[in-house]
Amino acid sequence: MRTRRSRLAIALRRLQLRWTRWSQPVLGPFRARWRRSLMVRTMTITGLVTGFMVLIAGVFILTSVGTDLYNSRKEQALQDSARATLAAQRHIDASDASDRGGLSLLSTTVRRMVQDTSSSQLMYLRRQPGQASFPEAPPPTTTANMLIDTVTPELAAALVNEQEPQHWQAVTFLGDDGSSSPGIIVGSTLEFPAGAGTYDLFIGYNLADTQSTLSFVQRTLLITAAAMMAFIGILVWIMSRIVFRPLRAAAAASRRLAAGESDARMPQQNDEDFDVLSEGFNDMADTLQSRIQELDTLSEMQQRFVSDVSHELRTPLTTIRLASEVLQNTAGGLPAGQQRAVEVLGTQVERFEVLLGDLLEISRYDAGRVTLETESTNLVALATEVVESLRTLSPGTIEVRALGGYAPIEVDPRRVRRIISNLVGNAIEHGEDQPIVLTIDSNAAAIALSVRDWGVGMSAAELEQVFDRFWRADPSRKRTLGGTGLGLAIAQEDAAVHGGILEAWSRPGVGTNFRLTLPRDEHITSFVSPLPLVPEGIEVEAGDPRPSGGWLRRPGRRIRKDKRR
């Protein structure tokens, strides 16, 4: 039983897969259009409801017409058969035939009379079965042999057992050429004289003309229904275009507004309700435009302020740095406390210079004045060089695993070096003296670099802020390299300006993994990272970022590139 069920499940699964393969190319575009377009849904639902109503009405009309035609034709056949039967019986009653010849002549006369009196030429006369043998009785006679085959035992038994003067039955007549047509057989009885007994009279009525009439009505209804559906479809399409025109106008205006056209407005629609929508949309656009202008002004002022302050601070900072160097050169004869103060002063001056540099870099990104000086760069060699320069600062080991990425790509080596330095520096700061692994791999579309540490890690809330400016996971920690809180923010901007993506995964007590993915060519708009974001051996949880292998899309930025040869 289990084997049979499993085979049935496999067969159903295969059937489902075949249906999916067949229906996907056909129904896939319509499903996508159905999900996206309210107009398509409205027209489809209206068409289905209208088609269902037309179908119900057509079936009702055809059923009513067919039933009426059949009943009318049946009543005519019954009346015609009764009239012919009465005329034949009166002729039999008036006859004094008693021998074989007279009875045979009477049978022939009855057959002709039935043909002359009835509207049908299909007649079958036979002696009713179950009677005593009578040698002088006339033999059976018929005008069409097909009537003999169409008389069923049920109809013959009804004539013998029931007291009704007439019995009828719906049959199908088969012609000599093999064609078939519907018909009715009406059976009645005749009493022959001189002991010949009771005879069954069957008169057949061919309903081919009635079937032709019903077929004509069906064709007419189908043509009318098709014309109605076409007319209703055109009407629904026109009405949908009219009704959805204001919505399309609102959508077009919102798209223009979202694309940066601050003067985009929704035109009036000459409708009371939609005009209210147009006025509200335009008022919202006016308000939004004024707020955007204010924010742009404030942003420009802020960027100019940061840039100006950074530039203006360089002159006094240079003076302070020179004074600090002089003090450091003469600090040998100073007391221990003063020597420590001079050392701290030099350290903070260097940190201040780094902060000013980061502020200037951030201001360039904010102002959109970033220039890439690209050149053909081997990412493995660049990463190895950065790791070697930082290896002395790490208590633990730093391993470089180059699984791929040896082919050079066009990047700005200064900015990529800064990204790697930031990632490795953060791993040293928060790695808790554990090993650090830098992995590089590539595929046909992208090159990826990941920096993995087994340090303190971050929570989901901290991970959401890790690329924010001036944010630190733990400000109270002792810092080996010193930091401004802008390193990862600048690294993310450096990655984005190359069309790449910088992502992070972390879990408290397990460690952190940063992944940088760069496209091989500036024309590549989407790619799959060759390295996983969630490290191998780690179970993916609900709060984790997307696992490895997801499609990435490069962010769009307006930059100017200078290539070095």
N, C-alpha and C positions, 0 to 999 in steps of 0.2 A: 504493500500500500504506500509506504514512504517513497519507494522508487518510482511508483506511478505518479505520485504528487510532485516529486522533484522534476520528472520529465515534463509534466504539464507546466510547471513553473518556468522551466527553461524554454519550452515552446512559446509560452506567452511572452517571455522576455524577448525572444528573437522576433516575434511578431511586432512587439512594441518598437524595437530598434528599426525594423524595416519600415514601419509606418513613419517613424521619426525621420529616417533618411529620405523617404518619398515626400513627406509633407513639408519638411523644412524649406526646400527651395521654392515651393509653391505658396505656402502659408506664412513663411517667415517675413517677407516684406509687408504683407497685409497686417500681420500682428504688430509689427513695429509702427506702421502707419496708424493702426487702431489706437495704440497706446499714446501716440503723440498728438493726434488731431481730434479735437472735439467735433469738428465739422464732419469728419468721416464717421465717427460714432453716431452722430445724429442722423446722418443720411442712411447709414446701414440699418439702424434700429427702425427708422421710419419705413424704409424699404421692406424690411422683414415683416413688420406689423401690417403694412399695406398688402404685401404679397400673401400673408396668411389670411387676411380678410377677403381678398379677391379669390383665394383658393376655396375658402369656406363657402362664399357666395356662389362660385362656379359649380362646386360639388352639389350644393343644394339645388341650384337651377337645373343641372343635368339630371339629378335624381328625380326631381319633380317632373321635368319634361319627359324623361324616359318612362317613369311610372304611368303618367297620364297617357302617353302614346300607347304603351303596352296594354293598359286597362281598356282604353277605347277600342284598340284593335281586337282585344279578346272579346269584348261585348259584341262587337260586330260579327265576329266569328261564331259566337254562340247563337245569336239571333239568326244568322244566315243558315247555320246547321239545323236549327229548330224548324225553320221554314221549309228547308229541303226535306227534312225527315217527315214532317206532317204531310207534305204533298206526296211523297213516296208511299206513306202508309195509306192515304186515301185511295191512291191508285191500286194498291194491293187489295184493299178491302173491296173494291169494285170489281176485281177480277174473279173469274170462276175456274181458273186453271186448276187441274187435278192430276194430270199425268206428267211424265218427265218432260216432254216437249213443251207443254204449256207452262210448267214452272220455270224451265230454262228461258223461254221467251219472256216471261214475267221478270226474271232477274235482269235480263238485258235491258228491258224497258225501264226498270227502276233505276239502273245505273245511268241511263241517258237522262232520265227525268231529274235525277239529283244533279247531274252536270249542268242541265239547262236551268234549274232553279237556283242552284248555289253559285256564288261568285268564284268558287274554287273548282279546279279541274282535277284535284287530287282526291280520289275516292277508293275505298277498299271495303268490299262487302264479303262477309264470310258467315258460315253457319256457326252459331254460338257453341263452344265446346261444352261437353258434359251432358248432351242430350242423347236420347236413344237413336240408334242408327235408322236412317230412312233412305233407301236406295234411290228414291225418286227426287231427292233434294237437289237443288241446283248447286254446282260447284262454286268455290270462291272466285271472285272476280275483282280486278283492280286496274286502275289507270296508270299506276306507277309502282314499280317493284320496290322502291325505297320505302313506301308506306308499310310494307310487310315487316321490314326490319325495325321500324320506329315504334310499332305498337308493342308496348311493354306488358308483361304479365300483370302488373298492378292495375293498369287501365282495363285490361280484359276482365280481371276479377271484380273490379268495381262495377262493371256493367252487369255481371251475373249476380252479385251479392247485394248491392245497394239498390234502393227503390227510386233514386233520382232519375229523371228522364234523360239527363245529359251528364257526361263527364268529359273533362278536358285535361290535357297534359302538355307542358312545354317540351319541345323536342328540337333536335338539330337535324336538318335535312342535308344529306350528302348527295351531290350531283354526280353525274357520270364522269365529269371532268375532275372530280376530286374536291371541288369547292364545297363549302359548307355555308348554311344560312339558317337563322333561327326560324322557328315555326311553332304552330299549335295544332294538335290533333284533338278533334271533338268526336266523341263516341256516343252513339245512341243505338236503340234496338228497333227492329222491324219484325212484325209477326206475319209469316207467310202462311197461305192457306193449305188445305189438303194434307195436314199433318207434317208439312215441311219443317215446322218449328220456328224458333226465334233466330234471327240473323243480326249480327253486329254490323253497324254501319259506321265507318271511320272516314271523316272528311278532314283533309289536311289543308292548313292555311299557311302559306309561305309569308314570313314577315321581313323579307329582304328589303322591301320598299320602306318599311318602318325603320329598319336598321340604317338604311341610307339617310333617311330624314334625321335620325338621331345623330349620325356621324356628321351630317352637315351642321346641325346645331352645335355639336362639340367643336368642330373647326371654327365656327363663327365665334363661339365663346372664347376659345383659345386666342384667336386673333384679337378679339376685343380686349381680353385680359392683358395680352402683351402690349397692345397699344396703350391701355390704361396705365400699366406699370411704367412704360417709357414716358408717358406724359407726366405721371406722378413723380418719377425720378427727376425729370427736367425741372418740374415745378419745385420739388424739394431742393434741388441744387441751386436754383435761382433764389429761392427764399433763404437758403442757408448763406449764400453769398451776401445777400442784402442784410441779414440779421448779424452775420459775423464781421461785416465790414468795419463797424466801430471797434470791435475787438482787435482786428488786424491793424487798424490805425493806432490803437493804444500800444499794441505789441511792437509795431515799427518805431513809434516814438520812444518807447522804453529802451529798445535796442540801441537807437541812436544816442539816447542819453547815457546808457551804460558804456557806449563806445567812446565817450568823451565829448560829444557834441552838446554842449551846454545850452545851445539855443533851440534844441529839438522841442517841439510842442505838438499837442494833439489837436487836430482841426475839429471844428464844430460839425456835428452830424445831423443837424436839423431834426433832432428828437429830444423831447423834454428830459427823459431820463439820461440818455447818453450825453447830452450837452452838460448836464450836471457833472457827469464823470469827466468830461473834457475840461471843464473849468477847474474841478478839483485837481486833476492831473497837472494842468498847466500851473496852478498855484503852487503845487508841490515842487514842480520843476523850477519855478522862479525862486522859491525858498532854498531849494537845494543848490541852485547856481550861486546865490548870494553867499551861502555858507561855504561852498567850495572855494569861492574867491577869497573869503576871509581866511579859510584854512591855508590856502596857497600862499597868501600874503604872510600869515604867521609862520608857515614853514620856511619860506624864503628868508624871513627875518631871522628865524632860529638858525638855519644853516649858515647864513652870513655871519651871525653872531659867533657861532662855534668856530667857523673858519677864521674870522678876524681875530678872535681871542687867541686861538691856537697860534696864529702867525705872530701876533703881538707878544705872546709869552715867550717866543723863541729867543728874542734878544736878551731879556733879563735872565732867562734860563741859561743861556750861553755864558753870560757873565758869572752867574752863580756857579756853573760847572767849572769855569776856569778858576774861580776863587777856591772851590772845593779841591781841585787838583793841586793848587798851591799849598793849601793847608795839609793835604795828604803827603806832599813831598817834604814838608817841614814838621810832620807830626811826630818824628822820632824823639824830639826833646821835650814833648809835652807830657803831662801826667796821664795816667791810664784812663781816667774818666774823660779827659778832653780828647784823647786818641779815639776812644769809642764813639764820641760825639762826631768827630770828623769822619769816621768810617760810616756811621749811620747817615750822615749828611750826603756822602758820595753815593751810597746805595739809593737813597730816596731821590737824588737828582737824576740818577739813571732811570729810575722807575718813572719819574715825572716826564722824562724825554720820551719814554715808550708810550706813556699815556697820551702825550701830545701827538705823537705819530699816529696812534690809533684813532684819535679824534679827527685828525685831518683825513685819514682814510675813510672813516665813516661819513664825514661831510662830503667827500667826493662821491661816494655811492648815493647819498641822499640827493645830491645835486645832479646826478646823472652824468658826471664828467669823468668817467672811468675809461682809461685807454689800456688796451691789452697789447703787450709787446710779445707776440707769440713767436715761437721757434720750435723746431722739431726736437722733442724731448723724450728721453727714455725714462719712464716713470720708475722702473726698478732701480736704475742707477741713482736717480734723484732721491728716492726714499732711503736707499742705503747710505747716501751721503748725509742726509739729515739725521738718521739714526746714529751714525758714527759720531756726529758732533754732539749728540745729547747722551751718549752712552755713559760718559763719566759722571753725569748727574743722577743716574738711576742706581739705587742700591741693588735692584734685581737685574735679571738678564732681559735683553731686548732681542727678539728673534725676528728675522725677516724671512718670510716664506713667499718666494716668487713662483707661483703656480703658472703664471702667464704674464702678459703685459710687457714683453720685451720689445715689441714693435713700437717705434717712436710715434708720438701724436703731436699735433700742433696745439701747444698750450703756452701760457705765460709762466715760465719756470719760477719766477720770483713769487707769484701768488700761490702756485701749487706747493712750493717749498714752505710757504707760510702756513698753509692748511696742515701739512704733515707735521710741521713743528708744533702747531697748536694741539693737534690730536695726541702726539707722543708726549708733549709736555703735560697735558692733562692726565694722561695715563700714569706718568711718573708721580704727579702730585697726589693722585687719589688711588694709586695702585697698591698701597700698603706693602711696599717692598716685594710684591709678587712679580712673577715674570710678565712680560709684555710681548704680544705677538702681533706683528704687522704683516698682513697677508695681501698679496697682489694677484689678481687674475683678470682674464679678459675673454671676450667672445667677439663675434663678428661686428657687433654694434657698439660695444662699450668696454671701458677698462675700469675696474673697481679696486679700491684700496680700503682695507679695514684695519682698525687698531683695537685690539682686545686686551683688556686687563681683568684681573680677578680681585679688584679692590673692594671698596665699601659699597659701590653701586649707588643708584638713585631710585627713589620711589616714582610712581606714575605721575604724581603732581609735580615733582621736581623735573622729571623728564620733559614735561610740556614747556618748562621755562628755560631749558638748558641753552637755547640759542638766543635768549633775550639779552639785551644790552645791560651791562653792569650787574648781571645776576651771578651769584656764586652759590655753589651747593652748600658750602660750610664756611662762612667768612671768618670763623674763629680758628680755623686750622692753620698750622704753621706752613708757610709757603716756601718751597724750595726755589722755584724759578721766578716768583713774583708775578703778579698779574693785574690787569686793569679791569677785568670783567667784560672786555670787548673782544677777546680772542675768538671765541666760537661764533659770535655774531659776524665778525669780519670773515672768518673761514666760510661761513654759509654764503655770504655775499660773493666771496671769491669763487666758490663752487658754482653759484647761480650764474655769474658773469661768463663762465665757460659753457653754460648750458647744462651743467651737471647738477647733482643733488647730493646734499650731505644729510645723513640720517643718523639717528642714535637709538640704541636699545640698552636698557639697563634694568637691574633688579637688585634690591638691597641684599648685601651679603654674597652675591654671586658675581658681580662685576659689571662692566660696561663694554659695549661694542659700538664704535663709530664706523660708518661706512660711507665712503666717498665714491660716487659713480660718475664718470665723465664719458660723454659720447666720443666716438672716434672721429666724427666729422661734424661740422657745424650744420650740415643739412639733415642730420638725423634728428627727428622730432620725438621719437619714442623708442625705448630700448628696455631690455631686461638686464638687471644687474647680474654679473657672473658670480657674485659672492652673496651668501645669505646674510640677512640683517640679524636674525636670531641665531646665535652660535649653535653649532652642531652639538648634540647631546643635551640640549635644553628643551624642555617641553614648552610648547607655546601655550600661553595663558590668555584669558579674555582681554586683559588690559594691555597685552603686548602689541607693538606695531605690526604692520603687515609682514608676514614671513618672506622667505627668499623667493625669488622668481617672479615677483609681480611686475607688471608693465609700469614703467616710469615715463613721465613726459617732461621734457626739458622746459624750464621756465623761460619766458621771453623777456629779453632785456635789450635796450638800445645802447650799444657800445661801439667804440671805434677800435679797430684792430690794426696794429702795425706789425708786419712780419719782418723778422730778422733773418738774414741769409748767412 
